């Protein structure tokens, strides 16, 4: 598993793709949570 391994570049690309995929999945989740909190907060303010 050194830098001279023939599969080293392929393994690095696979790990980068996994990390990028994980980041893409986590961003919409947090946007959903924030948007739900905003909507619930505005509805709560409206009903008070």
N, C-alpha and C positions, 0 to 999 in steps of 0.2 A: 504493500500500500504506500509506496513512495511516490514521488513526483515523476518517476521514470516508468511507472507501471503503464502498460498499454491501455488499461481500462480506467485510469485515473481521471481523465477528462470527462469520460462518460458518467462516472460516479459523481463528479462535481456537478455536472449539468442536472443529473437526476435529483440531487439534494437541493439545488437551487429551485428546481421546478416544484418540489414538495413544499419548500418554504414559501414560495410565491403563491402557491395554491392555498396554503393555510392563511396567508395574509388576506387574500381575496375573499375567503369565506368569513373571516372575523370582522371585516369592516361593515358589511351590510347588517350583521347582527347588532352591532353597537348603534348603527344608525336607526335601526328599528326600535331599540330600547329607548333611545333619546326621543324619537318621534312619538312613541306611545306615552312617555312621561309628559311631553308637551301637550298632547291631546287631552290626557286625563287631567292635567293641571288646569287647562283652560275650561274643561267641562266642570270641574269642581268649582272654579271661580265663578262660572256662569250660574251654577245652582245655588251659590251662597247668597 
